[in-house]
Amino acid sequence: LVGKGTYTVGDASRLTRVPERSIQRWTRGYRYRHHGAWRISPPVVQPEVSFDGVPVLTFTDLIELRVLHILRSKGVSHPTIRTASERAKALLNTTHPFSHARFKTDGRAVILDVVEGIRDTALLDLVRDQFEFQAVVAPLLSDVLDYDDTETPRRWWPLTHKRLVVIDPQRRFGQPIVVKEGLPTRLLARAVANEGSAASVAWWYEATEQAVRDAVEYETSLSRRAAGRSLLTIRFP
């Protein structure tokens, strides 16, 4: 697990905005009834590690889940996503095709290469409309991810590269941190909530005030997504 990041299903849901139920289904598979008989749908995303049968999600799993969730939210069916994923795995020779560097640079072409025989209107409409694909999928990958020499995601900048929050599986087990100081964003946001001042928290933790502000903004955005409203009501002058 060293350098891969470690996440529970709850962690993954919080960071990716993918519902826990969807993560469970995609990483563990599920049973369903078809014409009165039980059938098993195997996992779409295969976690690299599990303990006592419970999958431990890695950083690469998070990125894969984000893209799959977007495809699903655009109306692409679960069976279609499964089929496209399996074909893309063979095409790109990887277990996580939708987090692969080639998908970042030319995702439409990758999907078009694997949809032969698939009649899912939602998927075909999405990949045939270049503007729509770029608007929906590209922002998940293009400006926020760094890749290593194996074309595997290396770092995620959830507020873009211009900001100071990073998710790096090589640091703090992949939890969100401010990049220079390595301090968890949750720690800084809670400190500001208690102190009421980004400047004083920056002084106390020997961090830049901008790093503290970015940490608060990021944690506030996660709280809004989770609860539909901000749980951190810090306002800076």
Summary of the structure (lengths in Angstrom):
residues: 237
radius of gyration: 19.3
end to end distance: 42.0
largest distance: 64.9
contacts: 715
relative contact order: 0.10
helix: 52%
strand: 13%
